[in-house]
Amino acid sequence: MTATPAPVEPEITSLDVDGVDAPAAAAPGAFAPAQGESTSASDDGLEPVDRGDVVALGARTLTARFLVAGVTWDPGQIIDVTQVAVRVRESGVWTPWQSLELVDAGVPGERPGTEPLISSGADAAQVRVATDNGAVEPAGLRLDVVETPDDPGTAALTATPTPTASTPLAPPAAAVSRTGSSGDVIRPAIVTRAQWGANEKRGRAWSEVSAKLSAMYLHHTAGTNSYTKAQSSAIVRGIYAFHTGSRGWPDIGYQFLVDRFGTIYQGRRDAINDLPIGAQAGGYNTSTIGVSAMGNFQDAAPPAAMLASIEKVFAWQAYAHGLSATGRTTLTTGGSTGSGTRGEVGTKISVPVILGHRDTNYTACPGLRLYQKLPAIRTAVKSQVDAALATYGKPVPALPAPKVTAPTRTQAPVQWSASSTYRWSAVNGAVAYQVLTRSSGLTSAMDDARTWTVLRTVKGTSASVTTDPGRTRVIAVRAVDAKGRRGTVATVAQITRLVDWSAISRSSAWKASTAAGYPTYRESGGGAALTIKSVKQARAVVLEVARGPGSGRLEVRVGGTRLGFIDTRAASGSTRAVARLDLGRSVSGTITLRTVAGTGPVRVAAVALPRSISPAQAVGVGVLPPAKPNRVALTSAQAPFLEASSSVYRWKRVPGALRYEVFVRTAPHGNALPSGWTKVRTTTGTSYRLPTAAAGRTWVVGIRTVGKGGTSAISAYPAATRPVSGAVVKRSAGWATRHADAWYRDQVWQATTPKRTLKVTGAKSVRSVRLIVDAGPGRGRVKIAVGSKTVATVSTAVSSRSVHRHFDVRLPKAMSGTVTVTTLDRKPVRVSALVLAR
């Protein structure tokens, strides 16, 4: 097996372009038309330029040898750039002006700019920029050239494509109809990112992926067709460097690239196994992929090898995603500045499933001669897909959807806490799981179902998800196998967080109160309003309220329309009740909750506006779990170092609590703390005495409340650790043991010469070290180390003697291994015990 070559990092050189260079303007051809792209055989594709519109014309500038170049300028400017043209010198000859298409990927903070221009090895370049009516020149205008030195690794990176396990298709007549093959059974050989030398430290994975594939775009690049096969990988690296380094994109813009020799290159990270959203067609990047033909096929005919490979990529993707190669589909136009979308934002357009960039954007890409091949490409792709269906049957997902654990009533439709853990069952063959999401804030329309954002990848079968106040989030999961293939997506829940009180306007009659043990707002006069502005798509109003026989009612309105009432009256009292009004439709605007005069006081602790309510998710009128106990802080004698044989934990009483449950996580020295809790006590009181006689052991105590609505989350105290047993402290020669009642444990170890050591092996996740010593005038110093790292030097000398003195050292991080205390001089050191706190 050939070893994967090391990444090659191209060097980007930026050449500033500032105004019109007078000698350059006087040179012949300075304002000649640029070669653009024609839309028909009768169109020569030339783009003339008005000299008065040209705001920048650079001198012909020598550069390092390059294969890729492009033009960018500073973001944040409102300038209508009408033409960016570049010409380069190749083999001593200057090319005509080449018009470069402006491309907007919609990446926050990206530098506006052009598509990349490729060459076969240029060593000089010139730039010309025109704006509408010769308006101001874009600030920060520059030409970036990507240098590609001939290094020894380049030859290796011309790359043999990764072979696939696919079987050649049998003729349809001989085929056997069956199912069970994965979608990549006809995947062609592809040069992976590692094989073409991608430096994965550059950029990052694109977090947004399409939920499904609807269409496939064909592109071409600007520039030369005369590059060699050995240069192809370097060109791909150059495009990658320009997109990430010059434009500020997270990744290369295309999912796949094909050179003129028919070699297929992986573009975006995960493009082989997923649908990362690309930059193939501004406004239409969602639900599509792009295959870029490397070269300019405006006038030149695309080579047969290139066409065959393009057809293979499209056939593989069409088969895997169930697309009709000769059919049509509907795309929704998104926003994209400068990409020339043919439709208005939000409009739906009907397009071929396999289409050219020009079909949706004002561009002639992928060049006239390549665009003319699209009908034949569609027919060839359909033939390959039909053969695959006849031979292998319909593809099946690489992995099934995980079976999700139904969310609890405190998770969906309202997630009452900022963070919550969602779970699913393991899938056979899965090595990891991707947690997916789509979300929107209180005042924004919900993201549609065309995309997912990859939240994180986990090894286990649960994930904790944190959501901002007011935000609605759809959470989903899919399994990933050892080959990186993604399984079917399973939706876990759609949740909405509580609206932050800072977003709720309160009339003066509402008074803050903590009588319930947590913040609430109480009103007793009637007519008081809670107002939430610019709400989008609310389907229900859910409140946390206090209920009782004398409680009042709230009227709910959107704008001037009454939606209904929420009644907080109940036969028996409850401090953490849930009340809900289903709205029956999606409601947007200003929502007002107003108390009804004469119906009694109302106390509100929280407001949520879920965007969906299904029978399985409906909260109804009920009681929430009680609040977590409010812990009484431990003293410095209790944590993190604990010397006593017992310790008392206390908490404040929670309104509505029926009882409290006490839990412990504990481990002896040398063992990791368990992740799970063990219940040790149920009590109606507000304290618990923990026995702590065991030397070296660490304890973490947690308390939770039990009420009518269930149990609260566990409120955990800081960890407490006892001194290790003297039996586990390994002493070098030179230590003498002395005994007296005044010392801790009635003894000390004394050394009077340097380089004497006390060692404790097997320490786990230590965060602090305490030395219990007999300190006094003239005492010596010690060095404390964990493993080979020295963490502190401590002097045990003090002005007056103390037979039980603590010296505490905080470690820079949790550390494991052997803890060593070493004497440093010829002065007495007396140590009674060591505590290794976690």
C-alpha positions in Angstrom: 0.0 0.0 0.0 1.3 3.4 -1.0 1.8 5.7 2.0 -0.3 8.9 2.1 1.9 11.8 1.1 2.6 14.6 3.4 0.5 17.8 2.9 2.0 20.5 0.7 1.3 24.1 1.7 1.3 26.6 -1.2 2.5 30.1 -0.5 0.1 33.0 -1.2 1.7 36.3 -2.4 -0.5 39.4 -2.3 0.2 42.2 -4.8 -1.7 45.5 -4.0 -3.5 47.2 -6.9 -3.9 50.9 -6.4 -5.5 53.2 -8.9 -4.6 53.4 -12.6 -0.9 53.1 -13.5 -0.2 55.7 -16.1 2.4 53.7 -18.1 0.1 50.7 -18.1 -2.8 52.8 -19.3 -0.7 54.1 -22.2 0.3 50.6 -23.3 -1.5 49.0 -26.3 -4.4 46.8 -25.4 -4.8 48.2 -21.9 -8.5 48.7 -22.4 -9.1 45.9 -24.8 -12.3 43.8 -24.3 -11.9 40.9 -21.9 -12.6 37.4 -22.9 -15.8 36.4 -21.1 -18.2 33.6 -21.8 -20.7 33.5 -24.6 -24.2 32.1 -24.3 -24.6 31.0 -28.0 -22.5 30.1 -31.0 -23.1 33.6 -32.4 -21.9 35.4 -29.3 -18.1 35.9 -29.2 -18.2 36.4 -25.4 -16.0 39.5 -25.5 -16.8 42.0 -22.7 -15.8 45.6 -23.6 -14.9 48.1 -20.9 -15.4 51.8 -20.9 -12.1 53.5 -20.1 -14.0 55.9 -17.8 -15.3 53.0 -15.7 -11.8 51.6 -15.0 -10.8 52.5 -11.4 -7.8 50.2 -11.2 -5.2 49.2 -13.7 -2.0 47.6 -12.4 1.4 47.5 -14.1 2.5 44.3 -15.6 4.1 42.7 -12.6 6.6 39.9 -12.3 5.6 37.2 -9.8 6.8 33.9 -8.6 5.7 31.0 -10.8 2.1 30.3 -10.1 -0.8 28.0 -11.2 -3.7 29.8 -9.5 -4.5 33.5 -9.0 -7.5 35.6 -8.1 -8.6 39.2 -7.1 -10.1 40.2 -3.8 -10.9 43.4 -1.8 -11.8 44.4 1.7 -15.3 43.5 3.0 -18.0 45.9 4.1 -18.0 48.2 1.0 -21.1 48.9 -1.2 -19.5 49.1 -4.6 -20.9 47.8 -7.9 -17.9 46.1 -9.4 -18.8 45.5 -13.1 -15.6 43.8 -14.4 -12.5 42.2 -13.0 -10.1 41.2 -15.7 -6.6 39.5 -15.4 -4.0 38.7 -18.0 -0.9 36.6 -17.3 2.4 35.8 -19.0 2.9 32.1 -19.8 6.1 30.9 -21.5 7.0 34.5 -22.3 3.7 35.3 -24.0 0.9 37.5 -22.5 -2.6 36.1 -22.7 -5.6 38.3 -23.6 -7.6 39.8 -20.8 -9.7 37.2 -19.0 -12.9 38.3 -17.3 -13.2 36.6 -13.9 -16.6 35.9 -12.4 -17.5 37.4 -9.0 -18.4 34.8 -6.5 -20.2 35.2 -3.1 -20.2 32.2 -0.8 -22.3 33.9 1.9 -19.6 33.3 4.5 -19.6 35.9 7.3 -16.5 38.1 7.0 -15.4 36.7 3.6 -13.3 38.9 1.4 -15.3 39.8 -1.8 -13.6 38.6 -4.9 -13.4 36.5 -8.0 -13.3 32.9 -9.0 -9.7 31.6 -9.3 -7.8 31.8 -12.5 -5.7 28.8 -13.4 -2.6 28.8 -15.5 0.0 26.3 -16.7 2.8 28.2 -14.9 2.6 32.0 -15.3 5.3 34.3 -14.0 3.7 37.7 -14.4 0.2 39.2 -14.1 -1.8 42.4 -14.6 -5.2 43.4 -13.1 -7.9 45.7 -14.4 -11.0 46.6 -12.4 -14.1 48.6 -13.5 -17.0 49.8 -11.4 -20.4 51.2 -12.3 -19.8 54.7 -13.8 -16.2 54.7 -12.6 -17.2 54.9 -8.9 -14.6 54.7 -6.2 -12.0 51.9 -6.3 -12.6 49.1 -3.8 -10.3 49.5 -0.8 -7.8 46.8 -0.2 -7.8 45.7 -3.8 -5.2 43.0 -4.4 -4.1 40.2 -6.7 -3.3 37.0 -4.8 -1.0 34.5 -6.6 -0.6 31.0 -5.2 3.0 29.9 -5.7 3.6 26.3 -6.5 7.3 25.4 -6.3 8.4 22.2 -8.0 9.0 20.2 -4.8 9.8 16.5 -4.6 6.4 15.8 -3.0 4.5 17.2 -6.0 5.1 14.2 -8.2 3.8 11.9 -5.5 0.8 14.1 -5.2 -0.3 13.6 -8.8 -2.1 10.9 -7.0 -3.5 7.6 -7.9 -7.2 7.8 -7.1 -8.6 5.7 -4.2 -10.2 2.6 -5.8 -13.7 1.6 -4.7 -15.1 -1.7 -4.0 -17.7 -1.3 -6.7 -18.3 -4.1 -9.2 -18.5 -3.3 -12.9 -22.1 -3.1 -14.0 -23.5 -6.1 -15.7 -25.6 -5.5 -18.8 -29.2 -4.8 -17.7 -30.5 -7.9 -19.6 -28.3 -10.2 -17.5 -29.0 -8.4 -14.2 -30.8 -9.8 -11.2 -33.2 -7.4 -9.4 -32.3 -7.2 -5.8 -31.8 -4.7 -3.0 -29.3 -4.2 -0.2 -26.4 -2.4 -1.9 -25.1 0.9 -0.5 -25.3 4.0 -2.6 -21.6 4.1 -3.2 -21.5 0.7 -5.0 -20.9 2.6 -8.3 -18.7 5.3 -6.8 -15.8 6.1 -9.2 -12.2 6.2 -8.2 -11.5 9.6 -6.5 -8.3 11.3 -5.4 -8.9 12.1 -1.8 -7.9 15.3 0.0 -5.0 13.4 1.6 -3.8 12.2 -1.8 -3.8 15.6 -3.4 -2.0 17.1 -0.4 -4.7 19.1 1.4 -3.3 20.8 4.6 -6.2 20.1 6.9 -5.0 22.8 9.3 -6.1 25.3 6.7 -9.8 26.2 7.0 -12.3 23.9 8.7 -15.1 21.6 7.9 -18.3 23.3 6.7 -20.8 22.8 9.5 -23.9 23.1 7.3 -25.0 20.1 5.3 -28.0 19.6 3.0 -30.7 17.3 4.3 -31.2 15.9 0.8 -29.8 16.2 -2.7 -32.1 17.7 -5.4 -29.8 18.9 -8.2 -26.2 18.7 -9.4 -24.3 21.7 -11.0 -21.7 21.6 -13.7 -19.0 24.3 -13.6 -15.7 25.1 -15.2 -12.8 27.2 -14.0 -11.3 30.3 -15.6 -7.9 30.2 -17.3 -5.9 27.7 -19.3 -6.5 24.2 -20.6 -2.9 23.5 -21.2 -1.8 22.3 -17.7 -0.1 18.9 -17.5 -1.4 15.9 -15.6 1.5 16.4 -13.1 0.2 19.9 -12.3 -3.4 18.9 -11.6 -3.0 18.2 -7.8 -1.0 21.4 -7.4 -3.9 23.3 -9.1 -6.4 21.8 -6.7 -4.2 22.8 -3.8 -3.9 26.3 -5.2 -7.7 26.7 -5.5 -8.0 25.4 -2.0 -5.4 27.9 -0.7 -7.1 30.8 -2.6 -10.6 29.9 -1.3 -9.4 29.5 2.3 -6.5 31.9 2.5 -7.5 34.7 0.2 -11.3 34.6 0.3 -11.6 33.5 3.9 -13.9 30.5 3.2 -13.7 27.5 5.6 -13.0 25.1 2.7 -12.7 24.8 -1.1 -15.8 25.8 -2.9 -16.6 22.7 -4.9 -17.6 19.2 -3.8 -15.7 17.6 -6.7 -13.2 18.6 -9.4 -12.3 16.8 -12.6 -9.2 17.5 -14.7 -8.9 17.3 -18.4 -7.4 13.8 -18.1 -10.5 12.4 -16.3 -9.0 12.3 -12.8 -11.7 13.1 -10.2 -10.6 15.0 -7.1 -12.5 15.3 -3.8 -13.2 19.0 -3.0 -14.9 19.7 0.3 -14.3 17.8 3.4 -16.8 14.9 3.8 -18.0 15.4 0.2 -17.6 11.7 -0.5 -19.8 10.6 2.4 -22.0 13.6 3.0 -23.6 16.7 1.4 -21.6 19.7 2.8 -23.1 22.9 1.4 -20.7 24.4 -1.2 -20.2 27.6 -3.2 -21.2 26.2 -6.6 -24.1 28.5 -7.3 -24.8 31.6 -5.1 -28.4 31.4 -3.9 -28.8 27.8 -4.8 -26.1 26.0 -2.8 -28.5 24.2 -0.5 -29.7 20.8 -1.7 -27.2 20.8 -4.5 -23.6 19.8 -5.3 -21.1 21.2 -7.8 -18.6 19.4 -10.0 -16.0 21.7 -11.5 -14.3 20.9 -14.8 -10.8 22.2 -14.5 -10.3 24.4 -17.5 -12.1 26.9 -19.8 -14.6 25.3 -22.1 -16.0 28.4 -23.7 -14.3 27.8 -27.0 -12.4 24.5 -26.4 -14.2 21.2 -26.5 -14.1 19.2 -23.2 -12.0 16.1 -23.6 -13.8 12.7 -23.7 -12.0 11.5 -20.6 -13.2 14.5 -18.6 -16.8 14.0 -19.8 -16.7 10.3 -18.9 -15.6 11.1 -15.3 -18.2 13.9 -14.9 -20.9 11.4 -15.9 -19.6 8.9 -13.4 -19.7 11.4 -10.5 -23.3 12.4 -11.5 -24.4 8.8 -11.9 -23.0 7.8 -8.5 -24.7 10.7 -6.8 -28.0 10.3 -8.7 -28.1 6.5 -7.9 -27.3 7.1 -4.2 -29.8 9.8 -3.7 -32.6 8.6 -6.0 -32.5 11.4 -8.6 -33.9 11.3 -12.1 -30.9 12.3 -14.3 -33.2 13.5 -17.1 -35.9 15.0 -14.8 -36.5 18.3 -13.3 -36.6 19.6 -9.7 -37.5 22.7 -7.8 -35.0 24.9 -6.0 -35.6 27.8 -3.6 -33.7 31.0 -4.2 -31.6 32.1 -1.3 -29.8 35.4 -0.6 -26.4 35.8 -2.2 -24.7 39.2 -2.8 -23.0 39.5 -6.2 -23.9 36.0 -7.4 -26.4 37.1 -10.0 -29.3 34.9 -9.1 -32.0 34.7 -11.7 -34.8 34.5 -9.1 -35.7 36.8 -6.3 -35.0 35.6 -2.7 -37.6 33.1 -1.6 -38.9 32.3 -5.1 -39.0 28.7 -6.3 -37.7 27.8 -9.7 -37.9 24.7 -11.8 -34.6 23.4 -13.2 -33.1 20.3 -14.6 -31.7 17.8 -12.0 -28.3 18.1 -13.9 -27.8 21.7 -14.8 -25.2 24.3 -15.6 -24.3 27.2 -13.4 -25.9 29.6 -16.1 -29.3 27.9 -15.6 -29.8 29.7 -12.3 -27.3 32.6 -12.3 -26.3 35.3 -14.7 -23.1 33.7 -15.9 -22.1 31.7 -19.0 -20.4 29.1 -16.8 -19.7 26.2 -17.5 -18.7 27.6 -20.9 -20.6 27.2 -24.2 -18.9 24.0 -25.4 -19.3 22.2 -22.1 -22.9 23.4 -21.6 -23.8 22.0 -25.0 -22.8 18.6 -23.7 -25.3 18.6 -20.9 -28.1 16.8 -22.8 -25.7 14.0 -23.7 -24.4 13.9 -20.1 -27.9 13.5 -18.7 -28.6 10.7 -21.1 -25.4 8.9 -20.2 -26.0 9.3 -16.5 -29.5 8.0 -16.8 -28.2 4.9 -18.6 -25.6 4.3 -15.8 -28.3 4.7 -13.1 -30.7 2.4 -14.9 -27.9 -0.2 -15.2 -27.1 0.2 -11.5 -30.8 -0.3 -10.5 -31.1 -3.3 -12.7 -27.9 -4.8 -11.3 -28.0 -3.9 -7.6 -31.6 -2.7 -7.0 -32.4 0.4 -5.0 -29.6 1.5 -2.7 -30.1 1.2 1.1 -28.7 3.4 3.7 -25.3 2.5 5.1 -26.8 2.4 8.6 -30.3 2.6 9.9 -31.7 5.5 11.9 -30.9 5.3 15.6 -33.9 4.6 17.8 -34.3 7.7 19.9 -35.3 7.8 23.6 -38.4 9.9 23.9 -37.7 13.3 25.4 -39.1 14.0 28.9 -41.8 16.6 29.5 -39.1 18.9 30.9 -37.2 18.7 27.5 -39.9 19.0 24.9 -41.7 21.0 23.7 -40.1 23.3 26.3 -36.5 22.7 27.4 -36.8 24.2 30.9 -33.0 24.1 31.6 -30.3 25.7 29.5 -28.7 22.3 28.8 -30.3 18.9 28.6 -29.1 15.4 27.6 -30.8 13.5 24.8 -30.3 9.8 24.2 -30.7 7.1 21.6 -29.9 3.4 21.2 -26.7 2.0 19.7 -26.7 1.1 16.0 -24.9 -2.0 14.8 -21.8 -1.1 12.8 -21.7 2.5 14.1 -18.4 3.9 15.4 -19.7 7.4 16.0 -22.9 9.5 15.9 -23.4 12.9 14.4 -25.7 15.3 16.4 -27.5 17.5 13.9 -29.5 20.6 14.5 -31.4 23.5 12.9 -32.5 26.4 15.0 -33.7 30.0 15.1 -34.1 32.7 17.7 -37.3 34.1 19.1 -37.6 36.9 16.5 -36.4 34.9 13.4 -38.3 32.6 11.2 -37.5 28.9 11.7 -34.9 27.5 9.4 -36.5 25.3 6.8 -35.9 21.5 6.5 -33.4 21.7 3.6 -30.3 21.9 5.8 -28.8 20.6 9.0 -25.9 22.0 11.1 -23.5 19.4 12.4 -23.4 20.3 16.1 -20.9 17.7 17.2 -19.8 14.1 16.7 -19.8 11.7 19.7 -18.8 8.2 20.4 -21.5 7.3 22.8 -25.3 7.3 22.6 -26.1 10.6 24.3 -25.3 14.3 23.9 -25.8 17.3 26.1 -27.3 20.2 24.1 -27.2 23.8 25.3 -29.7 26.2 23.8 -29.9 30.0 24.2 -33.0 31.6 25.8 -36.0 32.0 23.4 -34.4 29.8 20.7 -36.2 26.9 19.1 -34.0 23.9 18.1 -34.6 20.7 16.2 -32.2 18.0 17.4 -31.5 14.9 15.3 -28.9 12.1 15.2 -27.4 9.8 12.6 -24.9 7.0 12.9 -21.5 6.9 11.2 -19.6 3.7 10.2 -15.9 3.0 10.0 -15.8 4.1 6.4 -17.3 7.5 7.3 -20.6 6.7 5.7 -23.7 8.4 7.3 -26.9 6.6 8.1 -30.5 7.7 8.1 -31.3 10.7 10.2 -33.6 10.3 13.2 -35.2 13.4 14.7 -34.8 13.4 18.5 -36.9 16.4 19.5 -38.0 19.9 18.7 -37.5 22.1 21.8 -37.9 25.7 22.7 -36.1 27.5 25.5 -37.7 30.0 27.9 -37.8 33.6 26.8 -35.2 35.6 28.7 -36.8 38.2 31.0 -34.7 40.9 29.4 -36.9 40.4 26.2 -40.1 40.7 28.1 -41.5 44.2 28.9 -43.3 44.4 32.2 -45.7 47.1 33.3 -45.0 48.7 36.7 -47.6 46.6 38.5 -45.4 43.5 38.2 -43.2 43.1 41.3 -40.2 40.8 41.6 -40.3 38.2 44.3 -38.2 35.3 45.6 -40.7 34.0 48.0 -40.9 30.7 46.0 -37.2 30.2 46.4 -36.4 31.4 42.8 -37.2 34.7 40.9 -40.8 35.3 39.9 -43.0 38.3 39.0 -46.3 38.8 40.9 -49.2 41.1 40.1 -52.4 41.5 42.1 -54.2 44.6 40.8 -55.4 43.4 37.3 -54.5 44.9 33.9 -50.8 44.4 34.2 -49.1 43.4 31.0 -46.1 41.2 29.9 -45.2 42.1 26.3 -42.9 40.2 24.0 -42.2 41.9 20.6 -41.4 40.6 17.2 -42.2 37.0 18.0 -42.0 34.6 15.0 -44.2 31.4 14.5 -45.4 30.7 18.0 -47.8 27.8 18.3 -48.4 27.9 22.0 -47.9 30.0 25.1 -46.4 28.0 28.0 -46.0 29.5 31.5 -44.5 28.4 34.7 -46.9 29.8 37.3 -48.0 29.5 40.9 -51.5 27.9 41.1 -54.0 27.9 43.9 -57.7 28.5 44.7 -57.4 32.3 44.7 -55.1 32.7 41.7 -56.1 34.8 38.7 -56.3 34.7 34.9 -54.3 36.1 32.0 -55.6 37.2 28.6 -53.3 36.4 25.7 -53.3 38.7 22.6 -51.2 39.1 19.4 -51.4 42.7 18.3 -55.1 43.6 18.9 -56.4 40.1 18.5 -57.4 38.0 21.5 -56.0 34.5 21.3 -57.5 33.2 24.6 -57.0 33.0 28.3 -54.7 31.2 30.7 -56.2 30.3 34.1 -53.9 29.8 37.0 -56.7 28.8 39.5 -56.6 25.3 40.9 -58.2 23.4 43.8 -54.8 22.9 45.5 -51.7 25.1 45.6 -48.5 24.5 43.6 -45.5 26.8 43.3 -44.2 25.3 40.0 -47.2 24.6 37.9 -47.3 24.6 34.1 -50.2 26.4 32.2 -50.5 26.4 28.5 -52.6 27.9 25.7 -52.5 26.2 22.3 -52.9 28.9 19.7 -54.2 26.6 16.9 -52.0 28.3 14.3 -48.6 29.9 13.8 -48.6 33.3 15.3 -46.1 36.2 14.7 -46.1 39.7 16.1 -46.3 41.3 19.5 -47.7 38.9 22.1 -49.2 40.4 25.3 -50.2 38.6 28.5 -52.5 40.8 30.5 -54.0 40.0 34.0 -57.7 40.0 34.2 -59.0 42.4 36.8 -61.0 40.9 39.7 -59.7 37.3 39.2 -57.0 37.2 41.9 -53.2 37.6 41.9 -50.9 36.0 39.2 -47.3 34.9 39.7 -45.2 34.1 36.7 -41.8 32.5 36.8 -41.1 31.8 33.1 -42.6 32.2 29.6 -41.9 29.9 26.6 -43.3 30.2 23.1 -43.0 26.8 21.4 -43.2 26.6 17.6 -44.8 23.2 17.5 -47.2 21.2 19.7 -48.1 17.7 18.9 -50.2 15.4 21.0 -47.1 13.4 22.0 -45.4 16.6 23.1 -48.3 18.6 24.7 -47.4 19.7 28.2 -50.9 20.4 29.3 -51.7 21.8 32.7 -49.5 20.1 35.2 -46.7 20.5 37.7 -43.0 21.0 37.0 -40.4 19.2 39.0 -39.3 21.3 42.0 -36.3 23.5 42.0 -32.8 22.2 42.8 -31.8 22.5 46.5 -29.8 25.6 47.2 -26.6 24.3 48.8 -25.0 25.8 51.9 -21.4 26.3 51.0 -18.9 23.9 52.5 -16.2 25.4 54.7 -12.5 25.3 53.9 -12.2 22.4 56.4 -14.6 20.3 54.3 -13.4 20.8 50.7 -11.3 20.2 48.8 -9.2 18.9 51.6 -11.0 17.0 54.4 -9.2 15.8 57.5 -12.2 14.9 59.8 -13.8 11.5 59.9 -17.2 12.8 59.0 -18.7 15.9 57.3 -22.1 17.5 57.4 -23.7 18.8 54.2 -26.6 21.3 54.4 -29.0 22.9 52.0 -32.0 25.3 52.1 -35.6 24.1 52.1 -37.3 24.2 48.7 -40.9 25.3 48.6 -43.2 22.4 47.6 -40.5 19.8 48.4 -41.8 16.5 49.7 -38.4 15.1 50.5 -34.7 15.2 49.4 -32.5 12.4 48.0 -28.8 12.3 48.8 -26.4 10.8 46.3 -22.6 10.1 46.4 -19.9 9.5 43.9 -16.8 8.1 45.6 -13.5 6.4 44.8 -10.4 5.4 46.8 -7.0 6.6 46.0 -5.8 5.3 42.6 -9.3 4.8 41.2 -11.2 7.2 38.9 -14.4 8.7 40.2 -17.5 6.9 38.7 -19.7 8.8 36.4 -22.9 7.6 38.0 -24.5 8.5 41.3 -25.3 6.1 44.2 -28.3 7.1 46.4 -27.4 6.8 50.0 -30.2 8.6 51.9 -33.8 9.9 51.6 -34.7 12.6 54.1 -37.3 15.3 54.8 -34.6 17.3 56.6 -32.0 19.7 55.2 -28.7 18.1 56.2 -26.8 14.9 55.8 -23.7 13.6 57.7 -21.3 11.8 55.5 -18.9 9.2 57.1 -15.4 10.0 55.8 -13.0 7.9 57.8 -11.4 6.1 54.8 -7.9 7.4 54.1 -7.2 8.7 50.6 -10.8 8.5 49.4 -12.6 11.2 47.5 -16.3 12.0 47.9 -18.7 14.1 45.8 -22.2 14.6 47.4 -25.3 15.6 45.5 -28.8 16.5 46.6 -32.0 16.6 44.7 -35.6 17.6 45.5 -38.6 15.4 45.2 -42.0 17.1 44.7 -45.4 16.5 43.2 -44.0 17.2 39.7 -41.2 14.7 40.0 -37.5 15.2 40.9 -35.2 18.1 40.3 -31.7 17.9 38.8 -29.0 16.9 41.2 -27.1 19.8 42.9 -23.5 18.7 43.5 -21.1 19.9 46.2 -17.4 20.3 45.6 -15.3 17.1 45.9 -13.7 16.4 49.2 -10.6 14.2 49.7 -9.0 12.7 52.8 -5.2 12.4 53.3 -3.7 9.2 51.8 -2.7 6.4 54.2 0.8 6.5 55.4 1.2 2.9 54.1 1.0 4.2 50.4 3.6 6.9 50.9 7.0 5.4 49.8 9.9 7.0 51.6 13.5 7.0 50.4 16.4 6.5 52.8 17.0 9.5 55.1 13.5 9.8 56.6 13.0 9.1 60.3 9.6 8.5 61.8 8.8 10.4 65.0 5.7 10.1 67.2 3.9 12.6 69.5 0.3 13.4 70.3 0.6 16.9 69.0 1.1 15.9 65.4 -1.6 14.9 62.9 -2.0 11.2 63.1 0.4 11.4 66.0 3.5 11.2 63.8 5.8 13.0 61.4 8.5 11.9 58.9 11.6 14.0 59.3 14.5 14.5 56.8 17.5 16.8 57.3 19.4 16.4 54.0 18.5 17.2 50.4 17.2 14.8 47.7 15.0 12.8 50.2 11.7 11.8 48.6 8.2 10.9 49.6 6.3 9.3 46.7 2.6 8.4 46.1 2.0 6.4 43.0 -1.3 6.0 41.0 -2.7 9.4 41.6 -5.8 10.1 39.5 -7.0 13.5 38.2 -5.4 15.5 41.1 -6.2 19.2 41.1 -4.5 20.3 44.4 -1.9 18.9 46.8 -1.8 19.6 50.5 1.2 19.0 52.8 0.4 18.7 56.5 3.7 19.6 58.2 5.3 20.7 61.4 6.5 24.2 60.4 8.7 26.6 62.2 11.8 28.8 62.0 14.8 27.3 60.2 12.7 24.6 58.5 13.6 23.4 55.0 12.2 23.6 51.5 10.6 20.9 49.3 9.8 20.5 45.6 6.5 19.0 44.5 6.2 17.2 41.2 3.6 15.2 39.4 5.3 12.7 37.0 8.3 14.6 35.6 6.7 18.0 35.9 7.6 20.2 38.9 4.5 22.1 40.0 5.7 24.0 43.1 8.5 24.7 45.6 7.3 25.1 49.2 9.2 26.5 52.2 8.1 25.0 55.5 9.8 27.8 57.4 7.5 30.1 59.4 8.2 32.8 62.0 6.7 30.7 64.9 6.3 27.0 65.2 3.0 25.3 64.1 2.8 21.5 64.6 -0.2 21.2 62.2 0.4 23.6 59.3 -1.1 23.3 55.8 0.7 24.2 52.6 -1.7 24.0 49.6 -0.6 23.9 46.0 -3.1 24.3 43.1 -2.1 22.4 40.0 -2.4 24.0 36.5 -4.8 21.2 35.4 -6.0 17.8 36.5 -2.9 15.6 36.6 -2.3 11.9 37.1 0.7 9.8 37.9 3.3 9.7 40.7 3.3 12.6 43.2 6.8 13.2 44.6 7.9 15.5 47.4 11.7 16.1 47.4 13.7 17.9 50.1 16.0 20.7 48.7 18.5 21.6 51.5 20.1 20.6 54.8 17.3 21.9 57.0 14.8 19.8 58.8 11.5 19.0 57.0 8.7 17.3 59.0 5.7 16.0 57.1 2.7 14.3 58.8 0.5 13.6 55.7 -0.3 14.3 52.0 -3.7 15.1 50.6 -4.2 14.7 46.8 -7.5 16.5 46.2 -9.5 16.0 43.0 
